[in-house]
Amino acid sequence: MTDSMPATGPRRRAIAVSIAAVWLALVPAARTSAQDKPGETPPAAKPTLAERQRIVEDRIGRLEDRMFQLSQALRKAEPDKAGQLIQSLSAARGMLLRQRMVEIALKLDDGRYSDAVDRQKEVTADLQHLLKLLLEGPDRLEERKEEIAKLEALRKAIESIIGEQKREMQDAKAAAGQPDDDAKAAAEKLEKLIDRQRALSGQIPQPTMDVAEAQDLQEGIQGDTVDLADSLRSSQSNDPAAAQGSGADPAAELDQAANRMQATKDAMAKGDRAAAASSADDAKKRLEQALEQLKARTKKEMEERRKAAPLPNQAEAQKATGEATRKLSQEMDGQSAAGASEQQDGGQGGGSPGQGEGSPKPPAPGAEEVRAAVPFQEDAAKKLGQNDPAKAVEDQQKALEKLEQARGQLEQSLEQLRREQQEELLIALEGRFKAMLVRQLECNKTTDRLDAAGRDRWKRRDQLELAETAQQQAWVAEEADKALYILTEEGTTVVFPQVVEHLRDDAREAAQFLTAADTGQAVRDLQASIAATLQELIDAVEKKQTEIDGSPGDGQDNQQDSQPLLPGSAELKLLLSCQLRVNESTRAVQKEAARPDVDPARLAVDQEKVARRQQQVHEMAKAMHESMTRAQ
């Protein structure tokens, strides 16, 4: 990512929100145009329809200017995004949006409201297309998802080869009489522990000994001893050769040493210097015995490896690993790596950005390093065949370093792709939720006004407006369903999709109320809840976007696992809001049940809905707890 990355997110979101604002500005204008009569005079403080239309026209002009400016700013740093903006700008200009809005304003000036409404509907449809083009691009989210899957497969393939290469290097080291790196490191740690314990044992009998300081020293040695014991047990359980080694168990001996260290601390706390000195000396002896057992076990493991993998067999295994690496290198040389190739320093062969469909695809990140590992593997196989395992180990180490460098580059590219995918997905969701909120607030306002007027006083105009509001409410439900599909496919959050599902169901229910000409308290409470939920979703998305814009994205944190779309704190806040809404619904059902004229069938439906929502909140809380526990 370039240094300009943090600034691009807010600017692109501003463009998206601008389009949404222009698009939604036409909705009330179109509806009012259809309902107002030519002879009616608008209030003095309220702009005329033509004036409002010209305001929308001005927004379109400013929007096109901002799109061009941003495309120029991103041209070098992020050419893909700049190209997407230019494509959207060309589409906007090709639609002749500004000219068509001038024509609409003139029709409104002349009182040709029916013609104006028809033109507004056409422009609204074009703006919807433009919004989708800018937020999502031509199936860009799906393309990025496929690219991530390809790079994930390559990363797993490299990890498999790295595992094979490590095992073969261990076998070669055993044949050369060299302990593997883990055993060598464990022995070095144990030797340092012995030196520290020996120094402490010599200090305890001294009259000038500081008891508190000695206890702290013993505490530190004890902790490191326990950690080393756990590490040895883990390596033995993961290594079949180690499990078949010497019967002596250095980890168990380290446990005994840690127990004697605890006795040393307890004796010092009681002021029993003699007992403390004895326990400290015993702990030192236990550590020394553990070191002897570790060396014996390592020697035994090396013998077992030499028997299990004679040099001719090692040579054949190394040849097979080298061949697998060569095939992977060929695959990566022809593998497309959209977005990730920017991280390479060039010179990896195979094309450049902007190539045509018939041109060779650029290599995947790390392809050069994988290719460079093959000669070292081939040399290692030859030296194993020549009974020179020590020299083979040197080549195997170099091959392993190249493979690990390739894995690092793949992980860095994967993180960048996931970051960009998440950013684009959040922008698309933000635009959708804001559009839904504006539309929902319009529905709420109309419902409140019609209910206050009284159903028996509704005119033909009011009935038409109610029908239009029911359609707009259904549109909110449809948009929620689209967002739910995206979130379900994305699959990294627990609460987010469930909240959107509740939102969709509530919007559908509200649309049914309105279709039945019901503007009572139940539907108005439902609409208020929908608007509040949308605002909470927007706040959660914006919070995550702020975190993404402010984070360095250096590829160092959690490279292998995809970060959730929303942070845990935002999900918890949404979960709390869900529970509060369930509480409020429960109180409403309780009041409804106390009414003398309650409809039993309707009451049963409401009770079942509240019970179902409460069960879903319980399941969400349980899933979040399990997810957080796994992450610890």
C-alpha positions in Angstrom: 0.0 0.0 0.0 1.2 3.5 -0.6 1.4 6.3 1.9 -1.6 7.9 0.4 -3.8 4.9 1.3 -5.3 6.3 4.5 -6.6 9.4 2.7 -8.2 7.6 -0.2 -10.9 5.8 1.9 -12.6 8.9 3.1 -12.4 10.6 -0.3 -13.9 7.6 -2.1 -16.6 7.4 0.6 -17.4 11.1 0.1 -17.9 10.5 -3.6 -20.2 7.5 -2.9 -22.3 9.5 -0.4 -22.5 12.4 -2.8 -24.0 10.1 -5.5 -26.4 8.7 -2.9 -27.5 12.2 -1.9 -28.2 13.3 -5.5 -30.1 10.1 -6.2 -32.2 10.3 -3.1 -32.8 14.0 -3.6 -34.9 13.1 -6.6 -37.2 10.8 -4.7 -39.2 13.3 -2.7 -39.0 15.7 -5.6 -40.5 13.1 -7.9 -43.2 12.1 -5.4 -44.2 15.7 -4.8 -44.3 16.4 -8.5 -46.7 13.6 -9.0 -49.0 14.8 -6.1 -48.9 18.6 -6.4 -51.4 20.2 -8.6 -50.5 23.0 -11.1 -52.7 25.5 -9.4 -51.3 25.0 -5.9 -49.0 27.6 -4.5 -46.1 26.4 -2.4 -45.4 28.1 1.0 -43.3 31.2 0.7 -40.4 29.7 2.8 -40.3 26.5 0.7 -38.4 26.5 -2.6 -40.3 25.6 -5.7 -40.0 22.2 -7.4 -38.0 23.7 -10.2 -35.6 25.4 -7.7 -35.2 22.1 -5.9 -34.5 20.4 -9.2 -31.8 22.9 -10.0 -30.2 22.3 -6.6 -29.9 18.6 -7.6 -28.4 19.7 -10.9 -25.8 21.7 -9.1 -24.9 18.7 -7.0 -24.4 16.6 -10.1 -21.9 19.2 -11.4 -20.0 19.3 -8.2 -20.0 15.5 -8.0 -18.5 15.2 -11.5 -15.8 17.7 -10.5 -14.9 15.7 -7.4 -14.8 12.5 -9.2 -12.3 13.9 -11.7 -10.1 15.5 -9.0 -10.0 12.3 -7.0 -9.1 10.2 -10.1 -6.2 12.5 -10.8 -5.0 12.2 -7.2 -5.1 8.4 -7.3 -3.7 8.0 -10.8 -0.2 7.0 -9.8 -0.7 5.6 -6.3 -3.8 3.5 -7.1 -4.4 3.2 -10.8 -7.2 0.6 -10.5 -9.3 2.9 -8.3 -8.5 5.9 -10.5 -9.6 3.9 -13.6 -12.8 2.9 -11.8 -13.5 6.6 -11.1 -12.8 7.6 -14.7 -15.1 4.8 -15.9 -17.9 6.1 -13.6 -17.3 9.7 -14.6 -17.5 8.8 -18.3 -20.7 6.9 -17.6 -22.2 9.9 -15.8 -21.3 12.2 -18.7 -22.5 9.7 -21.2 -25.9 9.7 -19.4 -26.2 13.5 -20.0 -27.4 13.8 -16.4 -26.9 17.5 -16.1 -28.6 18.3 -19.4 -31.5 16.1 -18.6 -31.9 17.8 -15.2 -32.0 21.2 -16.9 -34.8 19.8 -19.1 -36.7 18.5 -16.0 -36.5 21.9 -14.3 -37.9 23.6 -17.4 -40.8 21.2 -17.5 -41.5 22.0 -13.8 -41.4 25.7 -14.6 -44.0 25.1 -17.3 -46.1 23.0 -15.0 -45.7 19.8 -17.1 -45.5 17.7 -14.0 -46.3 14.3 -15.6 -43.5 14.7 -18.1 -41.1 15.8 -15.3 -41.9 12.8 -13.2 -41.2 10.4 -16.1 -37.8 12.1 -16.7 -37.0 12.0 -13.0 -37.7 8.3 -12.8 -35.3 7.7 -15.8 -32.6 9.8 -14.2 -33.1 8.1 -10.8 -32.6 4.7 -12.5 -29.3 6.0 -14.1 -28.1 7.3 -10.8 -28.7 3.9 -9.2 -26.6 2.3 -11.9 -23.9 4.9 -11.4 -23.9 4.4 -7.6 -23.5 0.6 -8.1 -20.7 1.1 -10.6 -18.8 3.4 -8.3 -19.3 1.4 -5.1 -18.9 -2.1 -6.4 -17.3 -1.8 -9.8 -17.9 -4.5 -12.5 -18.0 -7.5 -10.1 -14.8 -6.3 -8.5 -15.7 -7.7 -5.1 -16.2 -11.2 -6.5 -13.0 -10.9 -8.5 -11.1 -10.0 -5.4 -12.6 -12.9 -3.5 -11.5 -15.3 -6.2 -8.0 -13.8 -6.2 -7.7 -14.2 -2.4 -8.7 -17.8 -2.8 -6.0 -18.4 -5.4 -3.3 -16.8 -3.2 -4.5 -18.8 -0.2 -4.1 -22.0 -2.2 -0.6 -21.0 -3.2 0.3 -20.1 0.4 -0.9 -23.5 1.6 1.1 -25.2 -1.1 4.2 -23.3 0.0 3.6 -24.2 3.6 3.3 -27.9 2.7 6.7 -27.7 0.9 8.3 -25.9 3.8 7.1 -28.6 6.2 8.6 -31.3 3.9 11.9 -29.3 3.5 12.2 -28.9 7.3 11.7 -32.7 7.9 14.3 -33.5 5.2 16.8 -31.0 6.8 16.3 -32.6 10.2 17.1 -36.0 8.6 20.2 -34.6 6.9 21.4 -33.0 10.2 20.9 -36.3 12.0 23.0 -38.0 9.3 25.7 -35.3 9.7 25.7 -35.7 13.5 24.1 -32.3 14.0 21.1 -31.8 16.4 18.2 -30.0 14.9 17.6 -26.3 15.6 14.9 -26.9 18.2 17.0 -29.3 20.3 20.0 -27.1 20.0 18.1 -24.1 21.2 16.5 -26.0 24.1 19.9 -27.2 25.3 21.3 -23.6 25.1 18.3 -22.3 27.2 18.8 -25.1 29.7 22.5 -24.3 30.1 21.7 -20.7 30.8 19.1 -21.8 33.4 21.7 -23.9 35.1 24.1 -20.9 35.2 21.4 -18.7 36.8 20.4 -21.3 39.3 24.1 -22.0 40.2 24.6 -18.2 40.8 21.5 -18.0 43.0 22.5 -21.2 45.0 25.9 -19.6 45.8 24.2 -16.3 46.9 21.7 -17.8 49.4 24.2 -18.8 52.1 25.7 -15.3 52.1 24.8 -13.1 55.2 24.3 -10.1 52.9 21.7 -11.9 50.8 18.7 -9.7 50.0 15.7 -12.1 50.5 13.3 -10.2 48.3 15.8 -9.9 45.5 16.6 -13.6 45.8 13.0 -14.6 45.7 12.5 -12.5 42.6 15.4 -14.2 40.9 14.1 -17.6 41.8 10.7 -16.7 40.5 12.1 -15.7 37.1 14.2 -18.9 36.8 11.2 -21.0 37.9 8.9 -19.4 35.2 11.5 -20.0 32.5 11.9 -23.6 33.6 8.2 -24.3 33.4 8.1 -22.7 29.9 10.9 -24.8 28.7 9.3 -28.0 30.1 6.1 -27.2 28.2 8.0 -26.5 25.0 9.8 -29.8 25.2 6.6 -31.7 25.8 5.0 -29.9 22.8 7.9 -30.7 20.4 7.9 -34.4 21.5 4.1 -34.7 20.9 4.6 -33.2 17.4 7.6 -35.3 16.4 7.1 -39.0 16.0 10.9 -39.6 16.1 11.1 -37.7 19.4 8.3 -39.8 20.8 10.3 -42.9 20.1 13.5 -41.6 21.7 15.2 -42.2 25.0 13.0 -43.3 27.9 14.3 -40.4 30.0 12.0 -37.4 30.1 13.8 -34.1 30.5 10.5 -32.3 30.7 9.5 -34.3 33.8 12.9 -33.5 35.4 12.3 -29.8 34.7 9.0 -30.1 36.5 10.8 -31.5 39.5 13.3 -28.6 39.3 10.5 -26.1 39.3 9.0 -27.7 42.4 12.3 -27.4 44.2 12.5 -23.8 43.2 9.0 -23.2 44.8 10.3 -24.9 48.0 13.3 -22.5 47.8 11.0 -19.4 47.7 8.8 -20.8 50.5 11.8 -21.4 52.8 13.2 -17.9 52.1 9.8 -16.5 53.0 10.0 -18.3 56.4 13.5 -17.2 57.0 14.9 -20.7 56.9 18.2 -20.0 55.1 19.5 -23.6 55.3 16.4 -25.2 53.8 16.4 -22.6 51.0 20.0 -23.3 50.2 19.3 -27.1 50.1 16.3 -26.7 47.9 18.1 -24.3 45.5 21.0 -26.7 45.2 18.6 -29.6 44.6 16.9 -27.5 41.8 20.3 -26.9 40.2 21.0 -30.7 40.2 17.6 -31.4 38.7 18.4 -28.9 35.9 21.7 -30.6 35.2 20.1 -34.0 35.1 17.5 -32.6 32.7 20.3 -31.3 30.4 22.0 -34.8 30.4 18.6 -36.4 29.6 18.0 -33.9 26.8 21.4 -34.6 25.2 20.8 -38.3 25.5 17.3 -38.0 24.0 18.6 -35.9 21.2 21.4 -38.4 20.4 18.8 -41.2 20.5 16.5 -39.3 18.1 19.4 -38.7 15.7 20.2 -42.4 15.6 16.5 -43.2 15.0 16.4 -40.7 12.2 19.5 -42.2 10.6 18.0 -45.7 10.7 14.6 -44.5 9.4 16.0 -42.4 6.6 19.3 -43.6 5.1 21.1 -41.2 2.8 19.9 -42.8 -0.5 16.3 -42.4 0.7 17.0 -38.8 1.8 18.3 -38.0 -1.7 15.2 -39.4 -3.3 12.9 -37.5 -0.9 14.8 -34.3 -1.6 14.5 -34.8 -5.3 10.7 -35.2 -4.9 10.5 -32.0 -2.9 12.5 -30.1 -5.4 10.2 -31.3 -8.2 7.2 -30.2 -6.3 8.8 -26.8 -5.8 9.5 -26.5 -9.5 5.9 -27.3 -10.4 4.7 -24.7 -7.9 7.1 -22.2 -9.3 5.7 -22.8 -12.8 2.2 -22.3 -11.5 3.1 -19.1 -9.7 4.9 -17.7 -12.8 1.6 -17.8 -14.7 -0.6 -17.0 -11.7 -2.5 -13.7 -11.8 -2.0 -11.6 -8.6 -4.3 -8.6 -9.0 -3.4 -5.8 -6.7 -0.5 -7.8 -5.1 2.0 -7.3 -7.9 2.4 -3.7 -6.8 4.3 -4.9 -3.8 7.0 -6.5 -5.9 10.1 -4.6 -6.9 9.6 -5.5 -10.6 11.8 -7.8 -12.6 9.9 -11.0 -11.7 9.0 -11.5 -15.2 5.6 -11.9 -16.9 3.9 -8.7 -17.8 2.8 -5.5 -16.2 -0.4 -3.7 -15.2 -2.6 -2.8 -18.1 -1.9 -5.8 -20.2 -4.5 -7.1 -22.6 -6.4 -10.4 -22.1 -4.0 -12.2 -24.4 -0.9 -11.1 -22.7 1.0 -13.2 -20.1 -0.2 -12.8 -16.6 2.1 -11.3 -14.0 3.7 -13.8 -11.6 2.2 -14.3 -8.1 4.0 -12.7 -5.2 7.0 -14.8 -4.1 7.3 -16.6 -7.5 10.9 -15.5 -7.9 11.9 -16.8 -4.4 10.2 -20.2 -5.0 12.0 -20.5 -8.3 15.3 -19.6 -6.6 14.8 -22.4 -4.0 14.8 -25.1 -6.7 18.6 -25.1 -7.5 19.5 -25.3 -3.8 17.2 -28.3 -3.4 18.7 -30.0 -6.4 22.2 -29.4 -5.1 21.2 -30.8 -1.7 19.8 -34.0 -3.4 23.1 -34.5 -5.2 25.2 -34.1 -2.0 23.0 -36.5 -0.1 23.5 -38.9 -3.0 27.3 -38.3 -2.6 27.1 -39.1 1.2 27.8 -35.5 2.2 24.9 -34.6 4.5 26.7 -31.7 6.1 27.0 -29.8 2.8 23.4 -30.8 1.9 22.2 -29.2 5.1 23.7 -25.9 3.9 21.8 -26.0 0.6 18.6 -27.1 2.4 18.8 -24.1 4.7 19.2 -21.7 1.8 16.2 -23.3 0.0 14.2 -23.0 3.2 15.0 -19.4 3.5 13.8 -18.7 0.0 10.6 -20.6 0.6 9.9 -18.7 3.8 10.6 -15.4 2.0 8.0 -16.4 -0.6 5.5 -17.3 2.0 6.0 -13.9 3.7 5.4 -12.1 0.4 2.2 -14.1 -0.2 1.0 -13.3 3.3 1.7 -9.6 2.8 -0.2 -9.6 -0.5 -3.1 -11.5 1.0 -3.4 -9.0 3.8 -3.4 -6.1 1.3 -6.1 -7.8 -0.8 -8.2 -8.6 2.2 -7.8 -5.0 3.4 -8.9 -3.6 0.1 -11.8 -6.1 -0.2 -13.0 -5.1 3.3 -12.6 -1.4 2.5 -14.7 -1.7 -0.7 -17.3 -3.9 1.1 -17.6 -1.4 3.9 -18.0 1.5 1.5 -20.7 -0.4 -0.4 -22.5 -1.2 2.8 -22.2 2.4 4.0 -23.7 3.7 0.8 -26.5 1.2 0.9 -27.4 1.8 4.6 -27.3 5.6 4.2 -29.6 5.4 1.2 -31.9 3.1 3.2 -31.9 5.4 6.2 -32.9 8.5 4.1 -35.7 6.5 2.5 -36.8 5.1 5.9 -36.9 8.6 7.4 -39.1 9.7 4.5 -41.4 6.7 5.2 -41.6 7.5 8.9 -42.4 11.2 8.2 -45.2 10.3 5.8 -46.6 7.7 8.1 -46.6 10.0 11.1 -48.3 12.8 9.1 -51.0 10.5 7.7 -51.7 9.0 11.1 -52.0 12.4 12.7 -54.5 13.5 9.9 -56.8 10.6 10.6 -57.7 7.8 8.2 -61.3 9.1 7.9 -60.0 12.4 6.6 -57.6 11.0 4.0 -58.0 12.3 0.4 -57.2 10.6 -2.8 -53.8 12.3 -2.7 -53.1 10.8 0.8 -54.1 7.3 -0.3 -51.7 7.6 -3.3 -49.0 8.8 -1.0 -49.6 5.9 1.4 -49.3 3.4 -1.5 -46.1 5.0 -2.6 -44.8 4.9 1.0 -45.6 1.2 1.2 -43.5 0.6 -1.9 -40.6 2.6 -0.5 -40.8 0.6 2.7 -40.7 -2.6 0.7 -37.6 -1.1 -1.1 -35.9 -0.8 2.3 -36.6 -4.5 2.9 -35.2 -5.4 -0.5 -32.0 -3.5 0.1 -31.6 -5.1 3.5 -31.9 -8.5 1.9 -29.2 -7.6 -0.6 -26.9 -6.5 2.3 -27.7 -9.7 4.2 -26.6 -11.8 1.2 -23.3 -9.9 1.1 -22.7 -10.3 4.8 -23.6 -14.0 4.7 -21.1 -14.6 1.9 -18.4 -12.5 3.7 -19.0 -14.7 6.8 -16.6 -13.1 9.4 -19.2 -11.6 11.7 -21.7 -13.1 14.1 -24.1 -10.3 15.0 -24.0 -8.1 11.9 -25.9 -10.4 9.6 -28.5 -11.3 12.2 -29.2 -7.6 12.9 -29.6 -7.0 9.1 -31.9 -10.0 8.9 -34.1 -8.5 11.7 -34.1 -5.2 9.9 -35.3 -6.9 6.7 -38.1 -8.7 8.5 -39.2 -5.6 10.3 -39.2 -3.5 7.0 -41.3 -6.2 5.4 -43.7 -6.2 8.3 -44.0 -2.4 8.2 -44.7 -2.5 4.4 -47.5 -5.0 5.1 -49.0 -2.6 7.7 -48.9 0.3 5.2 -50.3 -1.8 2.4 -53.2 -2.6 4.7 -53.6 1.2 5.3 -52.5 0.8 9.0 -50.6 3.8 10.3 -51.1 3.1 14.0 -48.7 3.0 16.9 -47.4 -0.5 16.1 -46.2 0.3 12.6 -44.8 3.7 13.7 -42.8 2.0 16.5 -41.5 -0.5 14.0 -40.4 2.2 11.6 -38.7 4.1 14.4 -36.8 0.9 15.3 -35.8 0.4 11.7 -34.3 3.9 11.5 -32.5 3.5 14.8 -31.0 0.1 13.7 -29.9 1.6 10.4 -28.1 4.4 12.2 -26.4 1.9 14.5 -25.2 -0.1 11.5 -23.9 3.1 9.8 -22.0 4.0 13.0 -20.5 0.6 13.3 -19.4 0.6 9.6 -17.9 4.1 9.9 -16.0 3.1 13.1 -14.4 0.2 11.3 -13.5 2.4 8.3 -11.8 4.8 10.6 -9.8 2.0 12.1 -8.8 0.8 8.6 -7.9 4.4 7.4 -5.7 4.9 10.6 -3.9 1.5 10.6 -0.5 1.2 8.9 -1.4 -2.1 7.0 2.3 -3.2 7.2 1.5 -6.9 6.9 2.8 -7.7 10.3 -0.5 -8.5 12.2 -2.6 -11.6 11.6 -1.5 -12.2 8.1 -3.0 -15.7 7.7 -6.5 -15.1 9.1 -9.0 -12.7 7.7 -9.9 -9.9 10.1 -13.7 -9.7 10.9 -15.7 -7.1 9.0 -16.6 -5.4 12.3 -14.5 -5.3 15.5 -15.7 -7.2 18.5 -16.6 -4.0 20.4 -19.0 -2.9 17.5 -20.6 -6.4 17.4 -21.1 -6.3 21.2 -22.8 -2.9 20.9 -25.1 -4.2 18.2 -25.9 -7.2 20.4 -26.8 -4.9 23.3 -29.0 -2.9 21.0 -30.7 -6.1 19.9 -31.4 -7.1 23.5 -32.8 -3.6 24.3 -35.1 -3.8 21.4 -36.3 -7.2 22.5 -36.9 -5.8 26.0 -38.9 -2.9 24.5 -40.9 -5.4 22.4 -41.6 -7.5 25.4 -43.0 -4.5 27.3 -45.2 -3.6 24.3 -46.6 -7.1 24.1 -47.3 -7.0 27.8 -49.3 -3.7 27.4 -51.1 -5.2 24.4 -52.1 -8.3 26.4 -53.6 -6.1 29.2 -55.9 -4.4 26.7 -59.6 -5.5 27.0 -60.0 -5.5 23.2 -56.8 -7.4 22.4 -56.9 -9.6 19.3 -55.8 -13.0 20.5 -54.4 -14.1 17.1 -52.4 -10.9 16.8 -51.1 -11.2 20.3 -50.0 -14.8 19.7 -48.0 -13.6 16.6 -46.3 -10.8 18.5 -45.4 -13.1 21.4 -43.9 -15.7 19.0 -41.9 -13.0 17.3 -40.5 -11.7 20.6 -39.7 -15.2 21.8 -37.9 -16.0 18.5 -35.9 -12.7 18.7 -34.9 -13.5 22.3 -33.7 -16.9 21.3 -31.7 -15.4 18.4 -30.1 -12.9 20.7 -29.1 -15.8 23.0 -27.6 -17.7 20.1 -25.7 -14.7 19.0 -24.3 -14.1 22.5 -23.2 -17.8 22.7 -21.6 -17.6 19.2 -19.7 -14.4 20.1 -18.5 -16.0 23.4 -17.2 -19.1 21.5 -15.5 -16.9 18.9 -13.8 -14.7 21.6 -12.7 -17.8 23.5 -11.1 -19.3 20.4 -9.3 -16.0 19.7 -7.7 -16.0 23.2 
